[in-house]
Structures are given as C-alpha cells and as structure tokens.
Amino acid sequence: MKKYIFYLIAFLAVSCEDVLDKKNLGAIDDSYVWSDPNMIELNVNSFYANWMPTGLFERPGLAELGIISDEARSGYNGRAVNWINGVRFGADRTDVPYQKWYYGGIRKANEFLQNIEERYILPTNATQAQKERRDRFIGEVRFYRAHLYWEMIKVYGGVPIITKVIDKDETDESLLYPKRNTTDESFDFVIKELKEAADLLSITYSSDNWVRITKGAALAYCARIQLYRASPMFNPTNERKYWEDAYDTYKDVIELDVYDLHPMFSEIWKEKGENNKEIIWFKDYKKGTITHGWDAGNMMRSQAVGDATANCPVQELVDAFPMKDGTPYVKSNPETNPYDYRDPRLRATVVWNGDTYGPRNEKVYTFVSESTDPNSPMYNFDGIDSHQSATSTGYYMRKMTDESLDGTKGDYGYGKGSYTQWVELRYAEVLLGLAEAANEIGETEEGVEQLKLIRKRAGILPGDDERYGIPENISKDDFRTLVQNERYIELAFENKRYWDLRRWKLAHLKLNNQLTAMEIRKKINGEEISYTYTRRVQRHDKTNKPVFLEKFYFFFFFKEELLRNPNLEQNEEWK
C-alpha cells in the first residue's frame, strides 16, 4: 500500500448528524467491497482520513488549543476566550462551537466490523500474513471506535454504547432510542476495546506504513484513559485499583522496548519517520498535498499584514519553567533578565522580547513602542493591547511551529500551509503518566526516576546528587504537585492541559483566574538600550473573564440530541 494512501477519503463516508446507528444505504455494492482485501484496506484507510476528530472546542487546523486552558490567551481581542465563558453554556443553546457527537463515525465503524466478521472469511489455507492483515483491519477500526467513544465519555460521563448496526426496519425502541450506559460501563467498554485491539496490532510497521496504529499506540492510549479514570474527577474515593491499572498498562508500553525520548526536545515535531522513537500516535502531513493551519494561527504577524496570533503564551506558563538546575523559578522584583539560566524547554516553547526566531534568525521585539519602524513592522509593535499587535501577552509560541515560514510576508500557511506533524501521543507522556501513577500507589521514587529521564533530555543540569533539581525524600503530595507542573511545561500546547485540569478537579480553581501578561518597555539612555518587565493582568480578560463552574466537569447534552432520543437522560447538573 502506497505511503499516505490512508488520507484518501473513501467511499464509505457517512453523515455524523444522526444519533441512530442505521445502515448506510448509499454505500458502494458491498459484494464487491468485501470480496477484495485491497478494497477493505481502502475502507480502513478512510478512517485515517478522518483522523482524528477535532474534539471539544478545538478549531479546525488545531489553531487555538492553548486558550481553553491556562497556557495562553488569544491575540484576537479575547474573541476566542468567549468560547469558554460560562454565559455561553446551556443545554438549549446551539452556538457552542465544536462540541461533538460522534455516533456517525461509530456507526461507520460498527458497519465495518460487522461486515468483516460476517463476510470476509479467510480460506482454511490462509497464510500468516493474510491472518495478520485481517487482524490489523479489525484492530485499527476498534481503536478508532474506542477513540470516538472516549472523546464523548471524558466530557459527558456515561453514553449509550452501540456496537451493532441497527437495521432500518428495526421497531424495538430500546435499540432505536438507547439509554445511557453508566460511566463505569462506558470506561470498561473503551478499555476492553483498546486492550483487545492491541492484541490484534503489530508492534511496528514498515517505513511505508509507519503512521498506522500500533500495539503501543493502543496500549498507551488505554493507559491515558485509565489514568483519567484513576484521577479525582472519576475516582473521588481514590481507589488504588484504578491507579494500579494505569501503572500496569504504562509498564506494558515501556516493556515493548520500541520507544525512547528523542534526543532534542525542539526537534520532536520536525524529525519524521523511523528516526523519531518518541512518537507513538500522530497525524502526518505531506508538503504540497496534506498541510495544516497550525502555523497559520500561531506564527508571528506584522502590522503590515494586519493579523493576530491565536495562542499567546501567558506569564503563568513562563513562570512554571524551572531554572536550568531544576529548582523552581523565583521572580525578581523589579524583574531583570527573567529568561536567563532557565530550563532549555522554555526557549523551545516560547519566544520572548529580544529572542531570535524565523528564517532570518532576527531578533523579535514585543515591547510597547513609542513609535513603529516602517522598515521593520514586525518587530516594533504599537503596544501589546493593539489588535494589530500579534501578541496580547508579550510572548509568541515557538513550539511545534515551522520557523521557515515568514509571517512578515503573509506566508501563513494559508495556501502554502505547513506540514509539521501533529503528535497526539509521545513517549514523554508515557513516562509522566507512569510517574504519576507510581506516586499514587506509594512508589514515589520510581516516579522520580521517570521525571529524571525527562529533565535530563530537556537539558536540565543533574546536580551533584544527579536528581535534576528534584528534592531528596520528596513527599507524595509534593511530588504530585511537581508531576502536574512537569506536564504543564513538557506538554504545553499539545492539547493536554485543559483535560489534565479537569481530571485533577483543578479546573474550577485554575480556569477562573485572570491570567497575566508581560509588559515590556524600552528605555534609551544615550546609546544604552535596556528593557523593563512588568507583570499585568491580560487586559483582554477584563471584559471576557474566563468562567469554569463545577458543573462544567460534565457537560450537557444538546437539546437536539435529547429530542432525538427521549431515553437519553441529561446530566444532573444541567437539568
């Protein structure tokens, strides 16, 4: 199968509008499809074409993932912040963007699995390769179905679990209008699906198929879900069993012995193919044909172009990065040189005033300027509160961006696009998950060893004790806080922080805060130039203060879905 063929949108695409799991009557003649394994392969590839669902609140092109958390604020005068403002939520509303209901994709998966079981029967003399190929088909689609269910479970709790195709002539109302499964039943289903999918999938594939779902991807994703289940949002009594389940599955991933941390943190998203052992599950892009708008939304802009940046890192994120010796950052007052001797991941993640960036490797300035140099409109902004100033916080993103694109020339990715890969799951997350689970079952020092690996790769100094800034005999509670902060900085802008805050039941404490920006002013004394750094409330939030109420931990079902299925019970908090 030719590389990238799975990006084809195949013939079995269906609408995601209908909650009922009815057969797709518009599909191509299935006697032709199910007699040919190559046609079945094309069908499987169509699931990859829709990979992965944009998910709740995510913009097309993955442009604004940070602003729903405490990682960033938008440069668009707070427009995007309104998406998570509490006044926008309500079961009767239809204007909450990107809240998803995935039963169209689940129906397609059910249809595939039912047909391959009933109609794609291998001959008695089938080769091992033929058996493995059939198993892979099933494993990939079961993974996809589990993924769709999880995207709903993590925001709604229990949802109706439908695993069979409902016939168009079905009259049984319990099938036509299924009730919600319990949250525990929903978790059990998804975890079982992923475990069984893992048994059907290969550990590795050839270079032509290296983007396919592997055994490790299924196990690592399963461990992520188990970690979520073990966390306070779903485990308020802190049952040890759930932490042990996550711990065991993370260990299974490590014992596959195929993953490792990529040597350079900043290169993870640029180094493609088999040379990057950190990547477990991702979406690849191809220059000229398959591109994305991540850079379009997040690269630096010029006033001449007249646009703004989607994710402007906030000061809270910058402060979370430790010093180069691994000890916590302590801000000075007044602040001078706040970026010296810091964790190298800070520069790999954020661009600050006076730092270099881009194809010209020129200095970037975000200070509040008395005037704008017309010859270099990108670098002297007319105040960081201005709409035409690309950053609203005094910072830009560097992480995951393609620095070869030039924002001063309108080279946004629109039309040309960027093709850096989107990494959904990488080995660093596995180590962080193992560290968290180990700590919760009383194996704190095992967790310390995982964090040491991550900090060592980051370039943090080991110290005389070789603990990379992690205190000796650190307590369980203190280590929990340290792991949470390490996830904050290591996984910044990877669409993990918002979900972490939810599962830890910290979202209502963290996401109601007015976040801060850095205001930089240029001082000229003769020929000597210096800068002052002042923290201030990110002013866009004055009129668009974020709101996260405790009832937001479980979102509401839209009124349309409740009307479509009278047996679908609304979450208690939204009745």
N, C-alpha and C positions, 0 to 999 in steps of 0.2 A: 504494500500500500504506500503510495507516494506520500512523502512528508507534507504535512499541513492539510491533507485531504479532508480531515475531520472538521475543517472550518466551513465546509460546504453546508449550505442549508438544504437539507434533503427533503424528499417528497412527503414525509410524514408530519410536517409541522402542523400543529393544531392551535386553535384559539385557547387562550388561558382565561377566557371570560366565564366559562360555565363551571359551576361548582360540582355538577354531577359528572360521574365518570362513565360517560356513554361512549360507544364505539365511534371512531372517526370514519364516517361513511364516505368521505371524499378521498380516501387513500387509494393509491395505485393497486391494481389487481394483486392481491396477496398470494395467489398461487405462484406467481412469478417471483415475488419477493422471497418467499420462504423456501423456495427450491434451490436457491443460489447463495452460498455463504458470502460471496462478494457483495451481493445486494444487501444481505443482512449487515455486513460491515459498514456499508454506506448509511444504513439506518442508525447504527450505533454512533457513527461519526456525526450524525445530525444532533445528537445530544451534546456533543462537544461544541457544536456550532452555537448553541445557546448557553454555553458555559461562560461564566457562572452567573446565576441570577443577580441582578443588581442589588437586591435586598432592600430592607427598610431604610429610607432616607437617602440612599446612595444615588447620586446623579449619574446619568449616562456618561461614560468616559471616566468614571472614578475620580471626578474632579474635586469634590468637596468633602472628603471623608473626615478631615480633622475638625471641622467646625461644629460637628454634632457632639464633640467631646470637649475636654479642656486642653486640647493640643493647639488650637488655632481659632482665629476669628476671621471672618470674611473681609476682603477689601472692598466689597460691593456695598459700602454704607450699611452693613448689617442686614442686607436683604435676606441672605441665606439663613441667618440666625433665627428669623421668623419661623422657619420650618419646625423648630423645636420649642417655640414659645408656647406655653401651656394654653393660651387662649385659642390656639389653632386646633386643639384636640377636641373631639366629641364624636360620639357614635353616629350622629345624624349628619355629620359633615362629609363632603366628598372632595375637599380641596387639600387634604393632607397628602403631599406628594410621595409617591414611590412606596407606599405601604402595599405589600404584595400578598396575593392569594394564589398559591401555586398548583391548584388542582388540575389545570390544563396540562402542565408538564407531567404531573403524577399519572394522569390518565394515559398519556402517551407511553410512559414507562410501563404501566400495567398492561397495556395492549401489547407492547413488545415482549414482555416476559411471558405472558400467556401464550402468545403465538410461538415463541421459540421452544417452549416446553412441549406444546402440543403438536407442532408441525415440523420443527427442524430436528428430525430423528437421525442420529448418526448410524451408519451401517455397522453390522457386527464386526467387520474387519477394519474399522476406523483406526487411523494412525494416532499416535500420541499427540502429534501436532494438531490434528483435527479436533481431538478432545479438548486440548488446552485452549484452542481458539474459541470453541463453543463456550467453555467455562469463562473465558475472558469477556465474551459478549454479555453474559449474564451478570458477571461481577461488576462490569462498568455501569450497566444500567441500574442495578440495585444500588450502587453507590450514588448515582445521580438521584434516584428516588429518595434515598435516605437524606441526601443533602437538601432536597426541596422540603421534606417534612421538617428537618431541623430548622430551616430558615423561619418556619412558622412557629414551631414549638418554643423557640427561645424568646419569642415576643408575646405569644398568646397563652402559653401553657398547653394543656391537652387540646388536641384537634382530632377530627374524625380520621381514623386510619382506614384507608380504602386500598385494597391490594388486588382486587379483581375488576375486570371490565364489566360494567353493568349494561345488560342488553337493552336496546332501545325500546323493547316491548315490556320491560320489567314493570310489574304492578305493585310489588312489595314495597310499601312506603318506608320500612326500616332500612331498605337498601337505597331507595331513591333519596331519602332525607336522613342520612345517618347522624346519629348522636355523636357528641364529642367523646373520644376516649379520655381516660384520666391522664393527668400529667405523667404519672409513673408508667402507665401503659404505653404512652407515646415515647417516653425515654427508652423503655425496654425494647420497643419495636425498632427504633433507629439504631440502637447499639447492637442488637442482634443482626440487623441488616448489614451493618458495616463489618462486623466480625465475620459473617459468612461470606460477604463479598471479598474480604481479604483472603480467605481460603481459596478463592477462585482465580485470584490475580497473580501475575508474575512479580517477582521482586524487582527485576529490571527488564528493560526492553532494549532493542537495538537502537542505534542512533536515529533511524528513520521514524521511530515511534516513541521517542523518549518523553514526549509530552503526555502520554497516556497515563491513566490512573493505575497506580501500582499497589502492591500489597502494603507497602509502607505508607502510602497516602491514605488508604482505608483505615489502617491502624492508628495513624497519627490523628486523623480527623475524629475517629472514635474516641481517642484519649481526650481530645479537646472537649468533646461533648460530655464525657464522663467527669472531667474537671469542672465543667459548668454545673453538672448535677450535684457534685460534692460541695459546691460553694453556697454561701448563705442564702442566696435567692431561692434555691430549690432544696436546700438542706438546712433548715433553720435550727434543727436539733443537733447538727454537726455529727451525724452518724459516720463513724470511722470507715465503715464498709465502702462507702462511695469514694472516699479518698484512696483507699487501697485499690479499688477497681481502676481508677485513673493511673495510679502509680504503676500497677502491673502492666497496663497497656503501653504506657510510655517506655517501660523497660523492654517490652516486646519490640518496639520500634528500634531502640538502640541496639538490641541483640541481632537485628538483621545485618548489621555491620556494613551498611552501604552508604550511610550519611555521615557528614562531618561538617564542621564550621568552615566556611570559605575563608581563606587567609586574610582577605581585605574586606572589611565591613562595607566600605563605599562601593565596592565592585560587585556586590551580590546581584544587583539588578541589571548589570551590564554584561556579566560573564555568562554566556549561554552554553547549552549542551552538556555533555558528559563531564566537562571540566569543573562544573559547579556542583559539588556534592551536598551543598546545603539545601538546595531546593527540593522540596518534596511534592508540592502540588502547585501548579501555576497555569497561567494562560500566556502563551507565547504570541508574539506579533512578528510580522514579516514586512520588511521595508518595501514600500511601494504598493502593497496589496492589503495588508492587515495592520492597521495602525490604531492608535487611541489618542484621546484628548487630555491625558493626564498633564502633560507639559503645557498644553494649550491653556489649561485652567490655572496652572501654578507657577509658570515662569515669570520672571520679572518683566514689567511693562515699561514703556516710555510714555511720557506725556504726549509726545508726538503721535504715538499710536492711539492713546486715549482709552485705556482699559485698566482693569484692576486684577489683583491676584486673589484666587479663591481661598487658599489656605495660608494665612499669615500667622506664623508661629507666635504664641503668646509668651510672656515673660515667665510664667509658671513652668512651662516646659523647659525653657532655657535654664532656669534655676535648678531643675531636677537633675541635670547632668552633674556628676561629682567632679572633684578635682582630678588631676592626672594620677595622683596617688590613690584614688578610690575613696577618699574621705569626702563627706558632704560639702557642697559649695556653701560658703558663708559670704553673703554680700557685704561689701564695704559701704561706708557712708561718709562722705559722698563717694559714689562709685567711680573708680578709675580702672581702666583696663580690665573689665569684668570677664573677658574671654581668654585671658592668659592662663596657662597651666591648667587647662581643663581636659576632661575626658575627650579623646580624639573624636568620638562619635558626635560631639556637639557640632564640630565644623562639617562633618559628613552629613549632618541633618539640617543645619540652619546656616543661612548667610546673614552676617551682621554688618553693621556700618564699618566701612573700610576694608572689608574682606574682598577677595578676588573671586570671580565667577565667569564662566562662559567661554566661548570660543576665542575671545580676545584676551582672556585672563587679565581683565582690567579690574580696578578697584570699584566696588559698588558702595555708594553712599546713601544712607537713609535719613540723614539729619534734616532737621527743619531749616530750610534755607531762606535767607533774606532775598535772594534772587535766584533765577534759574539760568544756567549757562545754555544758550540756544544751540551751541555746538555739541553739547552732550546732554540732551534732555533726559536721558535715562538715569543719570546719577545725581542730580540735584533737584530734589522734589520740593514743591512749594507747600510743604507741611504734610505730615502724615495723616491728617484728617481730611485732606482733599480727596475727592473721588478719583481724580486723575493721578494721584499718587498710588502706585501699585500696591504698596503695603500700608495697612492700617495699624500695624503694631511695631514698626521699626525693624522687622525681620522678614526674610524670604525663606522659602523652602529650598534646600539643595537635594535632599534625599530623594532618590528614585527619578530625578529629573534628568533629561537629556541636555547636557550643557553645550552640545554642539548647535542647538537651535538658538537663534539670536532674536530676542524679544524686541530689540530696538528697531528691527526691520519688519515687524509684523509676522515673523516666522514662528507662528504659534503652535503649529501642529494642525491648524485648520487647512485642509487640502493636502499639505505635505504629511503632517502627522508624525508622531513618534512611535517607535517600535521597541522601546524598552519593555521587558516582560513584567507582567503583574504577578507577583509571588503571593499566593494565598497562604501557603503553609511552608515553613522552613525549619531547619533543624534547631536553630536557636530557640524557637518556640517550644520544641520538644524538651530541651534542656530546662527551660524556665518552668514548664509545666511539671516536669519531674521534680524540680527543686521545691515548688510549691506543695505538691502532694507529699513528698518526703517529709517536709517540715510538719505537715498536719498530722502525720502518723508517728511523729516523735523521732524522726531520723533527720534532725536539723543539719548535722554535719555532712550527711550525704547531699543535702540540698546546697550546702556551702560549696561543695566540690563542683557542682554544676555551674554555679554562678562564677566561680573562679575561671572556668573554661571560657565563659562568655566575656568576662572582663579582660582576660589575657588576650583574646582575639581583638578586642576593642583597642588595645594599646595602653591600658592602664598599667602602671608600674606595680610589680609584685610586692615590693617592700621587703624588709629583712625577714619577716615571717612568712613571705610568699602567700599571703592571704588577700592580696589585691584590695586592700582597704576594708575588708570585712573583719569586724572585731572578733577577738578570741572569745570563746564561750558565749557567743551571741544567743540571746533568749529566743524562744519560739515566737513570741509576739514581735520582737524587734526584727527577726528575720522575715516574718510575714510582711512587715512594712517595707523592708529592703527589697524583697522579691517584687512587690507591687510597683515600687519605683523603678526597678530594673526593667520591668515590662513596659512601663511608661516611656522610657527613653530608647530602649532597644527596638521596640516595635512601633515607634511613633509613625503616624500617618499610614499604617498598614491595616486600618480598619479593625483594630483590636481594642483600643482604649475604651470606647463607648460601651462595648459589650463586657469588658472587664469590670468597669464601674457598676454596671447593672448586676452582674453575678455576685460581686462582693457586697451588694446592697450599700454602696457608697455614692451612687449616682445622685440621690437627693441631697447629699452633703457637698458634692463637688460641682455639680452642674447648675446650681443656683447662684453661683458666685459671679461677681463682676471680675472678669479677668483683666490683667494688666498688660500694658504696652511699655515699650522703652522709648522715651522721647530723647532724641539726641540733638544737641545744638552745637554748632560750630563756633569756636572762639578764635579770633585772629588778633594777635598781639605783635605788631610789626610784621616780621616774616614768620613768626612762630604760629603754627596752627595746632589747636587742641580741641577736644570734644568733652562736653558734659553729658552725663547719662542720668536721666530722671525717670523713675517709675511713675506711671499714672494709670488710672482706670482707662481701659479701652473705650473710647468715647462713643463709639457706635452702640455700645451696650446700654448707654444711658436711656435710650428710647426703646431698646429691644432687649431688655434684661432677660436672660435665659431662665426658664422655669422647668423644673423637674419635680413633679409631685410624686409621692409614694405610690399613688395609683398607676403611674406610668410604667412601673415594673412589668405589669401585664397590660398590654394594650387592648383596645376594644375591637370587636368585630364590627365591620361596617354594616350600616342599616340594610344595604342592598343584599348582603350575604344572609342576614337574619331573615329577611323577607323571602329569599330564595329557598332557604332551608329552615322551616319552622321548628325543627328539632335541634337547631344549633343554639345553644344557650350562651348568652352574653356573660362575659367575665363580671364577677360580683361587683367589682369597684366601679363599673360603668353602667350598672342597671339604673 
